[in-house]
Amino acid sequence: MKPIDRSPDMYDPRHPNPDELVSRLGRWSAGRGPLYLLLAARLRRLVDEGALPPGALLPPDRRLAKALAVGRTTVVAAYDTLRQEGRLVRRQGSGTRVARPALAPDAPGGTDTPPGAETARGAETARVSETSNPLFLHLLEAPDDVILLSCAAPAQPPPELAEAYRSLVLPDGDLGYHPAGLGVLRAAVAARYTARGVPTGPERILVTTGAQQGLSLLTRLLLAPGDGVLVEAPSYPGALDLFREAAAVPLPVAVGPDGLDVAEAVRVMERHRPALAYVVARFQNPTGTVLPPLAGRRLVAAANALGVPLVDDEVLGDLAFGTAPDAASPSLSASGEPASGESPYSESPSLSSYGEVIAVGSLSKVVWGGLRIGWVRGPASLVARLARLKALHDLGCDVPSQLVAARLLDDFAPVRAARLRALRAGHTHLRAELARLLPSWSCAPATGGQTLWVRLPHGDGVSFAQLALRHGVAVLPGATADALGGSVRRLRLHFLLPPETLTEAVRRLAAAWAEYTPGPAPERSSLRGFTV
């Protein structure tokens, strides 16, 4: 088999490109004071934390200024501030680098790392151990007045969750360590799959600390450095983070109006035999597309025939809005459940119904992100191996949360119905506000999920997101989710906040857009690797 070349833009902390550095800067401009001091303060923190290691070459003034949507003088002043502090070294012809600690031995050639040494270390630095994902970095920021349209999750838990905790009874004679999950919860999750036409026993379910841990365990078990992984472009940035940490090689396949280009995906699997294929078949994150049944069946058949483990991220799969009564999918009643007693899962079949698929799910989007309960459904042998790996990390999930999750799943329809009503209302309200205040922006209506995939008429999402931050709203640039380097003019916006908050968020976005005067947008972003 022909070896897979590593992407030239795989993240290297010693050579951060402007967009990568922008992601790591987070909400740098949300404080008070001159912009150059705010920028210097955040760069100082990255240097002191080691996120920008000694010898790291920072982007040129003009390139970073463009990515941050600021004047070049702001970047120059920030760099000069850190140079005066001894944190940066600026030399004509060799650029701006992070200074070496005063007590560290000099590398050959002084403070600038020799070019040959940088090349030799490339394989080491391609594998990273911390996130640069704006989704997660925004969550690490101190609370402020910034409206977060970047991380999509319910703003508050439903009353049923609090009630379940109030009536909780802990088990007697139980050590509390269950690496594979409590039997009652594994059985409840398995029963849901069986009800959807996917026969499943508890031995095929692993309970995880949210879907993110499920993806993390699968990545650790199935991927080694240099392995190929098929991903959608764009895709969920949290998964791309994990693949990048594993030093995997991206094999991106474009997502169109009908989801993943399955014909191309099959060709990629035939040509490269990736160690893993990761897709979001229903309400794809971030585009919101749904893979048609025939395409899904073909994808599963090809993956099974070629021996490629296929992971389907089902976290958003329960969030179907429903359609008009004369459409192919069933209509929903006023309660949010399908009319005439139809199965709530008949709107879009699970990929698992077509063959052997590793499914990952959670309660974070229907119930609440703070209920850290997820699961992996797969072959019993795989689940057993994952349980042994999970035991190495945490010995099992929190028992009270598992008991509460099992109780919620026993009567899940009302919780799901309430969430769908809120989502449909938020979707309608956000689209109306965008049409009113930002009519030049375009986005297709969603049929489910939590987000809109917005196209800007000009410019690029990375630089606009920086200006939006200065107006008090955080958005996710599309390029941060696209391993092909596309989606440059895209933004992902969620509609989970109260109507009045969504209205204020769009008002701030409109004010930022009125100020936004970008240069020509690039055909492709520099985020071709896993720079998420």
C-alpha positions as CSV (number, residue, x, y, z in Angstrom):
1,M,0.0,0.0,0.0
2,K,1.3,3.4,-0.9
3,P,2.3,5.3,2.3
4,I,0.2,8.3,3.2
5,D,2.1,11.6,3.3
6,R,1.6,13.8,6.4
7,S,-0.1,17.1,5.7
8,P,2.5,19.9,5.4
9,D,0.2,22.0,7.6
10,M,0.0,19.6,10.5
11,Y,0.3,21.8,13.5
12,D,3.8,22.5,14.8
13,P,3.9,24.8,17.9
14,R,7.4,26.0,16.8
15,H,5.9,27.4,13.6
16,P,2.2,28.4,14.4
17,N,0.5,29.8,11.3
18,P,-1.7,32.9,11.9
19,D,-5.0,31.0,12.1
20,E,-3.7,28.5,14.5
21,L,-2.3,31.2,16.7
22,V,-5.6,33.1,16.5
23,S,-7.4,29.9,17.9
24,R,-5.0,29.7,20.8
25,L,-5.4,33.4,21.6
26,G,-9.0,32.8,22.5
27,R,-11.0,35.8,23.7
28,W,-7.9,38.0,23.9
29,S,-9.7,41.2,22.9
30,A,-12.7,40.9,25.3
31,G,-11.0,42.9,28.1
32,R,-10.5,46.6,28.7
33,G,-7.6,48.7,27.5
34,P,-5.7,49.2,24.3
35,L,-5.8,46.3,21.9
36,Y,-2.0,46.0,21.7
37,L,-1.8,45.5,25.5
38,L,-4.6,43.0,25.4
39,L,-2.8,41.1,22.6
40,A,0.5,41.3,24.4
41,A,-1.1,40.0,27.6
42,R,-2.5,36.9,25.9
43,L,0.7,36.2,24.0
44,R,2.6,36.6,27.3
45,R,0.4,33.9,28.9
46,L,1.0,31.5,25.9
47,V,4.7,32.0,26.2
48,D,4.8,31.5,30.0
49,E,2.6,28.4,29.8
50,G,4.8,26.9,27.2
51,A,2.1,26.8,24.5
52,L,4.6,28.9,22.5
53,P,7.9,27.2,23.3
54,P,11.4,28.8,23.2
55,G,12.5,29.3,19.6
56,A,8.9,29.3,18.2
57,L,8.7,31.5,15.1
58,L,5.7,33.8,15.3
59,P,3.7,34.9,12.2
60,P,4.8,38.1,10.5
61,D,3.2,41.4,11.6
62,R,1.0,41.8,8.6
63,R,-0.3,38.2,8.4
64,L,-1.2,38.1,12.1
65,A,-2.9,41.5,11.9
66,K,-5.0,40.3,9.0
67,A,-6.1,37.2,10.8
68,L,-6.9,39.2,13.9
69,A,-8.7,41.9,11.9
70,V,-6.6,44.7,13.5
71,G,-4.1,47.2,12.2
72,R,-0.5,46.2,11.7
73,T,0.6,48.7,14.4
74,T,-1.4,46.7,17.0
75,V,0.6,43.6,16.3
76,V,3.9,45.5,16.1
77,A,3.3,47.2,19.4
78,A,2.3,43.9,21.1
79,Y,5.5,42.2,19.8
80,D,7.6,45.2,20.8
81,T,6.1,45.1,24.4
82,L,7.1,41.4,24.8
83,R,10.5,42.1,23.2
84,Q,11.2,44.7,25.8
85,E,10.2,42.2,28.5
86,G,12.7,39.7,27.0
87,R,10.0,37.2,26.0
88,L,10.5,37.7,22.2
89,V,13.4,38.2,20.0
90,R,12.9,40.3,16.8
91,R,15.7,40.3,14.2
92,Q,15.7,41.6,10.7
93,G,15.6,38.7,8.2
94,S,14.8,36.0,10.8
95,G,11.4,37.2,12.1
96,T,10.0,37.2,15.6
97,R,10.8,34.2,17.9
98,V,10.0,33.3,21.4
99,A,13.2,34.0,23.5
100,R,15.0,31.2,25.3
101,P,15.0,31.3,29.1
102,A,18.0,33.1,30.5
103,L,19.4,30.0,32.2
104,A,18.8,27.6,29.3
105,P,21.8,26.5,27.3
106,D,22.1,28.2,24.0
107,A,21.4,26.1,20.9
108,P,24.0,26.1,18.2
109,G,23.8,29.4,16.4
110,G,22.4,31.4,19.3
111,T,18.8,32.0,20.2
112,D,17.5,30.9,16.8
113,T,17.1,27.2,16.4
114,P,19.0,25.8,13.4
115,P,16.7,25.0,10.4
116,G,17.9,21.4,10.4
117,A,17.0,20.9,14.0
118,E,13.5,22.2,13.4
119,T,13.0,19.8,10.5
120,A,14.2,16.9,12.6
121,R,11.8,17.6,15.4
122,G,8.8,17.8,13.0
123,A,7.5,14.3,13.7
124,E,7.7,15.0,17.5
125,T,5.8,18.3,17.4
126,A,3.1,17.0,15.1
127,R,1.6,15.1,18.0
128,V,0.1,17.6,20.6
129,S,-1.3,17.0,24.0
130,E,-3.6,20.0,24.5
131,T,-6.4,21.6,22.5
132,S,-6.3,24.7,20.3
133,N,-10.0,24.2,19.5
134,P,-11.9,27.4,19.9
135,L,-15.0,25.4,21.0
136,F,-13.1,24.3,24.1
137,L,-10.9,27.3,24.6
138,H,-13.9,29.6,25.0
139,L,-15.1,27.3,27.8
140,L,-11.8,27.9,29.6
141,E,-12.2,31.6,29.6
142,A,-13.4,33.5,32.7
143,P,-17.1,34.6,32.6
144,D,-17.6,37.9,30.8
145,D,-20.1,39.7,28.7
146,V,-19.3,37.7,25.6
147,I,-22.3,35.8,24.1
148,L,-21.2,32.3,23.2
149,L,-22.6,31.2,19.9
150,S,-19.5,29.0,19.5
151,C,-20.2,26.0,21.8
152,A,-23.6,24.5,21.1
153,A,-25.2,22.9,24.2
154,P,-28.4,23.4,26.2
155,A,-28.3,26.5,28.3
156,Q,-29.9,24.9,31.3
157,P,-30.9,21.4,32.5
158,P,-34.6,20.3,32.2
159,P,-36.7,20.0,35.4
160,E,-36.8,16.2,35.0
161,L,-33.0,16.0,35.7
162,A,-33.3,17.8,39.1
163,E,-36.3,15.6,40.0
164,A,-34.3,12.4,39.1
165,Y,-31.5,13.5,41.4
166,R,-33.9,14.4,44.2
167,S,-35.4,10.9,44.2
168,L,-32.0,9.1,43.7
169,V,-31.4,6.0,45.9
170,L,-27.8,4.8,45.9
171,P,-27.1,1.0,45.8
172,D,-26.0,-1.0,48.9
173,G,-23.0,-3.3,48.8
174,D,-21.5,-1.8,45.7
175,L,-17.9,-0.6,45.4
176,G,-19.0,2.0,42.8
177,Y,-16.3,1.0,40.3
178,H,-17.9,0.0,37.0
179,P,-15.5,0.6,34.1
180,A,-17.9,-0.7,31.5
181,G,-20.9,1.1,33.1
182,L,-23.7,0.2,35.4
183,G,-25.7,-2.8,34.2
184,V,-29.0,-0.9,34.5
185,L,-27.8,1.9,32.2
186,R,-26.1,-0.4,29.7
187,A,-29.4,-2.3,29.5
188,A,-31.4,1.0,29.0
189,V,-29.2,2.2,26.2
190,A,-29.2,-1.2,24.5
191,A,-33.0,-1.2,24.7
192,R,-33.1,2.1,22.9
193,Y,-31.1,0.7,20.0
194,T,-33.3,-2.4,19.9
195,A,-36.4,-0.2,19.7
196,R,-34.9,1.5,16.7
197,G,-34.5,-1.8,14.9
198,V,-30.9,-2.3,15.8
199,P,-30.8,-5.4,18.1
200,T,-28.4,-4.7,20.9
201,G,-27.5,-6.5,24.1
202,P,-25.9,-4.7,27.2
203,E,-22.6,-6.4,26.4
204,R,-22.3,-4.2,23.3
205,I,-22.6,-0.9,25.3
206,L,-19.8,0.9,27.0
207,V,-20.8,3.9,29.2
208,T,-18.5,6.9,28.9
209,T,-18.0,10.3,30.4
210,G,-19.8,12.0,27.6
211,A,-19.4,11.2,23.9
212,Q,-16.0,13.0,23.8
213,Q,-14.5,10.4,26.0
214,G,-16.0,7.7,23.8
215,L,-14.3,9.2,20.8
216,S,-11.1,9.6,22.8
217,L,-11.1,5.9,23.8
218,L,-11.7,4.8,20.2
219,T,-8.9,7.0,19.0
220,R,-6.4,5.7,21.5
221,L,-7.4,2.1,20.8
222,L,-7.6,2.2,17.0
223,L,-5.1,4.9,15.8
224,A,-1.4,4.9,15.9
225,P,0.9,7.8,14.8
226,G,0.9,8.0,11.0
227,D,-2.4,6.1,10.6
228,G,-4.9,7.4,8.1
229,V,-8.3,8.5,9.3
230,L,-11.1,9.4,6.9
231,V,-12.9,12.5,8.1
232,E,-15.7,14.7,6.7
233,A,-14.8,18.2,5.5
234,P,-16.0,20.1,7.4
235,S,-16.4,18.0,10.6
236,Y,-16.8,18.2,14.4
237,P,-13.6,20.0,15.6
238,G,-13.6,18.1,18.9
239,A,-13.0,14.8,16.9
240,L,-10.3,16.5,14.8
241,D,-8.5,17.5,18.0
242,L,-8.4,13.9,19.1
243,F,-7.1,12.6,15.7
244,R,-4.4,15.4,15.8
245,E,-3.4,14.4,19.3
246,A,-2.9,10.8,18.0
247,A,-0.7,12.2,15.2
248,A,-3.1,10.6,12.6
249,V,-3.0,11.6,9.0
250,P,-6.3,13.2,7.7
251,L,-8.0,11.8,4.7
252,P,-10.7,14.5,4.3
253,V,-13.8,14.0,2.1
254,A,-16.1,16.9,1.2
255,V,-19.6,17.2,2.6
256,G,-22.3,18.5,0.2
257,P,-26.0,19.3,0.5
258,D,-26.7,15.6,1.0
259,G,-24.0,14.9,3.4
260,L,-20.7,13.1,2.8
261,D,-19.6,12.4,-0.8
262,V,-19.9,8.6,-0.3
263,A,-18.5,7.8,-3.8
264,E,-15.3,9.7,-2.9
265,A,-15.3,8.2,0.6
266,V,-15.4,4.7,-0.9
267,R,-12.5,5.5,-3.3
268,V,-10.4,6.9,-0.4
269,M,-11.1,3.7,1.7
270,E,-10.1,1.5,-1.3
271,R,-7.0,3.5,-2.0
272,H,-5.7,4.1,1.6
273,R,-7.4,1.5,3.8
274,P,-7.6,4.0,6.7
275,A,-7.4,2.8,10.3
276,L,-10.6,4.6,11.1
277,A,-13.5,6.4,9.3
278,Y,-15.4,9.1,11.3
279,V,-18.7,10.5,10.1
280,V,-21.8,12.3,11.5
281,A,-24.6,10.9,9.4
282,R,-27.5,12.7,10.9
283,F,-27.6,16.5,11.3
284,Q,-23.9,16.6,10.5
285,N,-21.8,18.9,12.6
286,P,-21.4,21.7,11.5
287,T,-23.4,21.6,8.2
288,G,-26.6,20.0,9.5
289,T,-26.9,17.7,6.5
290,V,-28.5,14.2,6.7
291,L,-27.0,11.3,4.8
292,P,-29.7,9.7,2.6
293,P,-30.5,6.0,3.5
294,L,-29.1,4.6,0.2
295,A,-25.9,6.5,0.6
296,G,-25.6,5.4,4.2
297,R,-26.1,1.8,3.2
298,R,-23.4,2.0,0.6
299,L,-21.0,3.6,3.0
300,V,-21.5,0.9,5.6
301,A,-21.2,-1.9,3.1
302,A,-18.0,-0.5,1.7
303,A,-16.4,0.0,5.1
304,N,-17.4,-3.5,6.2
305,A,-16.1,-5.1,3.0
306,L,-12.8,-3.3,3.3
307,G,-12.3,-3.9,7.0
308,V,-12.4,-0.1,7.9
309,P,-13.8,0.6,11.4
310,L,-16.7,3.1,10.8
311,V,-17.6,5.4,13.6
312,D,-20.9,7.2,13.5
313,D,-21.3,10.2,15.8
314,E,-25.0,10.0,16.8
315,V,-24.9,12.8,19.5
316,L,-27.3,14.9,17.4
317,G,-29.3,12.1,16.0
318,D,-32.3,12.6,18.3
319,L,-32.8,16.2,17.4
320,A,-35.0,15.9,14.3
321,F,-37.4,18.8,13.9
322,G,-39.9,16.8,11.8
323,T,-41.5,17.7,8.5
324,A,-44.8,18.6,6.9
325,P,-47.5,15.9,7.0
326,D,-47.1,15.2,3.3
327,A,-43.4,14.7,3.4
328,A,-41.7,11.3,3.4
329,S,-40.7,11.6,7.1
330,P,-43.4,11.4,9.8
331,S,-44.9,14.6,11.2
332,L,-44.6,15.6,14.8
333,S,-47.5,16.3,17.1
334,A,-47.7,19.5,19.2
335,S,-45.8,17.7,22.0
336,G,-42.8,17.2,19.7
337,E,-43.3,13.5,19.3
338,P,-44.2,11.7,16.0
339,A,-47.9,11.7,15.2
340,S,-50.0,8.5,15.1
341,G,-47.7,6.6,17.4
342,E,-44.8,6.4,15.0
343,S,-41.3,5.6,16.3
344,P,-39.4,8.8,17.2
345,Y,-36.4,7.3,15.3
346,S,-38.1,6.7,12.0
347,E,-37.2,10.2,10.7
348,S,-33.6,9.1,9.8
349,P,-32.3,5.5,10.2
350,S,-29.2,4.9,12.1
351,L,-26.1,3.8,10.1
352,S,-26.0,0.9,12.6
353,S,-29.1,-0.6,11.0
354,Y,-27.1,-1.2,7.8
355,G,-24.2,-3.3,9.1
356,E,-21.4,-3.2,11.6
357,V,-20.9,0.4,12.8
358,I,-19.4,1.8,16.0
359,A,-21.9,4.3,17.3
360,V,-21.1,7.0,19.7
361,G,-23.9,8.9,21.6
362,S,-24.7,10.9,24.7
363,L,-27.4,12.7,26.6
364,S,-25.6,16.1,26.5
365,K,-27.6,17.6,23.6
366,V,-31.1,16.4,24.6
367,V,-30.7,16.7,28.4
368,W,-27.7,18.8,29.5
369,G,-24.0,19.0,28.9
370,G,-23.4,18.9,32.6
371,L,-24.8,15.3,32.7
372,R,-21.5,13.7,31.5
373,I,-23.1,10.4,30.3
374,G,-22.3,9.0,26.9
375,W,-21.8,5.6,25.3
376,V,-20.2,3.6,22.6
377,R,-22.2,0.8,20.9
378,G,-20.0,-1.8,19.1
379,P,-19.0,-5.4,18.9
380,A,-18.8,-7.0,22.4
381,S,-15.1,-7.8,21.8
382,L,-14.4,-4.1,21.1
383,V,-16.5,-2.9,24.0
384,A,-14.5,-5.2,26.3
385,R,-11.2,-3.8,25.1
386,L,-12.5,-0.2,25.5
387,A,-13.6,-1.0,29.1
388,R,-10.1,-2.2,30.0
389,L,-8.7,1.0,28.5
390,K,-11.3,3.2,30.3
391,A,-10.4,1.4,33.6
392,L,-6.8,2.7,33.1
393,H,-8.1,6.3,33.1
394,D,-11.0,6.6,35.5
395,L,-12.3,3.2,36.7
396,G,-15.8,4.1,35.5
397,C,-18.3,7.0,35.3
398,D,-20.0,8.6,38.3
399,V,-22.6,6.2,39.7
400,P,-25.2,8.7,40.7
401,S,-25.2,10.3,37.2
402,Q,-25.5,6.8,35.7
403,L,-28.5,6.0,37.8
404,V,-30.1,9.3,36.9
405,A,-29.5,8.7,33.2
406,A,-31.1,5.3,33.4
407,R,-34.2,6.8,35.0
408,L,-34.4,9.6,32.4
409,L,-34.2,7.0,29.6
410,D,-37.1,5.1,31.1
411,D,-39.4,8.0,30.2
412,F,-37.3,9.9,27.6
413,A,-40.1,11.1,25.3
414,P,-41.2,14.2,27.4
415,V,-37.6,15.4,27.8
416,R,-36.9,15.0,24.1
417,A,-40.2,16.7,23.2
418,A,-39.4,19.7,25.3
419,R,-36.0,20.1,23.9
420,L,-37.3,19.9,20.3
421,R,-39.9,22.6,21.0
422,A,-37.1,24.9,22.3
423,L,-34.8,24.1,19.3
424,R,-37.5,24.7,16.7
425,A,-38.4,28.0,18.3
426,G,-34.7,29.1,18.6
427,H,-34.1,28.1,15.0
428,T,-37.0,30.1,13.7
429,H,-36.1,33.1,15.8
430,L,-32.4,33.1,14.9
431,R,-33.1,32.8,11.1
432,A,-35.7,35.7,11.4
433,E,-33.2,38.0,13.2
434,L,-30.4,37.2,10.7
435,A,-32.8,38.0,7.8
436,R,-33.8,41.2,9.5
437,L,-30.3,42.5,10.5
438,L,-27.9,40.7,8.2
439,P,-29.8,40.0,5.0
440,S,-26.6,39.6,2.9
441,W,-25.7,36.5,5.0
442,S,-27.2,33.2,3.7
443,C,-28.0,29.9,5.4
444,A,-30.3,27.0,4.6
445,P,-33.0,26.1,7.2
446,A,-32.0,23.2,9.4
447,T,-34.1,20.0,9.6
448,G,-32.6,19.2,13.0
449,G,-29.6,19.6,15.3
450,Q,-28.6,22.8,17.0
451,T,-26.8,25.0,14.5
452,L,-27.0,27.1,11.3
453,W,-24.2,26.9,8.7
454,V,-23.9,30.5,7.6
455,R,-22.2,31.8,4.4
456,L,-20.7,35.2,4.4
457,P,-21.0,37.2,1.2
458,H,-17.3,38.1,1.3
459,G,-14.3,38.0,3.6
460,D,-13.4,35.1,5.8
461,G,-14.8,33.7,9.0
462,V,-11.5,33.6,11.0
463,S,-10.9,37.4,10.7
464,F,-14.6,38.3,11.1
465,A,-14.8,36.1,14.3
466,Q,-12.0,38.3,15.8
467,L,-14.0,41.5,15.1
468,A,-17.2,39.8,16.5
469,L,-15.3,39.1,19.7
470,R,-14.6,42.8,20.1
471,H,-18.3,43.4,19.8
472,G,-19.1,40.8,22.5
473,V,-20.1,37.6,20.6
474,A,-18.1,34.4,20.0
475,V,-18.7,32.5,16.8
476,L,-17.1,29.4,15.3
477,P,-15.3,30.1,12.0
478,G,-15.9,27.3,9.4
479,A,-12.3,26.9,8.5
480,T,-11.5,25.6,12.0
481,A,-13.7,22.6,11.3
482,D,-12.4,21.9,7.8
483,A,-9.4,19.6,7.2
484,L,-9.6,20.4,3.5
485,G,-8.9,24.0,4.2
486,G,-12.3,25.1,2.8
487,S,-15.3,26.6,4.5
488,V,-13.4,29.9,4.6
489,R,-16.5,32.1,4.3
490,R,-18.6,30.0,6.7
491,L,-19.6,30.5,10.4
492,R,-21.4,28.0,12.6
493,L,-24.0,29.7,14.9
494,H,-26.2,27.8,17.4
495,F,-29.8,28.7,18.4
496,L,-29.9,27.3,22.0
497,L,-30.0,30.6,23.8
498,P,-33.2,32.5,24.9
499,P,-34.8,34.6,22.2
500,E,-33.8,37.9,23.7
501,T,-30.2,36.8,23.9
502,L,-30.2,35.6,20.3
503,T,-31.6,39.0,19.3
504,E,-28.8,40.8,21.1
505,A,-26.2,38.4,19.6
506,V,-27.4,39.2,16.1
507,R,-27.4,42.9,16.9
508,R,-23.8,42.7,17.9
509,L,-22.9,40.6,14.8
510,A,-24.6,43.2,12.6
511,A,-22.6,46.0,14.3
512,A,-19.4,44.0,13.8
513,W,-20.3,43.3,10.1
514,A,-20.9,47.0,9.5
515,E,-17.2,47.6,10.5
516,Y,-15.8,44.6,8.7
517,T,-13.9,45.5,5.5
518,P,-11.7,42.6,4.7
519,G,-9.3,42.1,1.8
520,P,-9.8,39.4,-0.8
521,A,-10.7,36.1,0.8
522,P,-8.3,33.2,0.1
523,E,-9.4,30.4,-2.0
524,R,-8.3,28.0,0.7
525,S,-7.6,28.5,4.3
526,S,-4.2,27.6,5.7
527,L,-6.0,25.2,8.1
528,R,-5.4,22.2,5.8
529,G,-4.2,19.9,8.5
530,F,-5.8,19.4,12.0
531,T,-5.3,23.0,13.0
532,V,-8.6,23.2,14.8
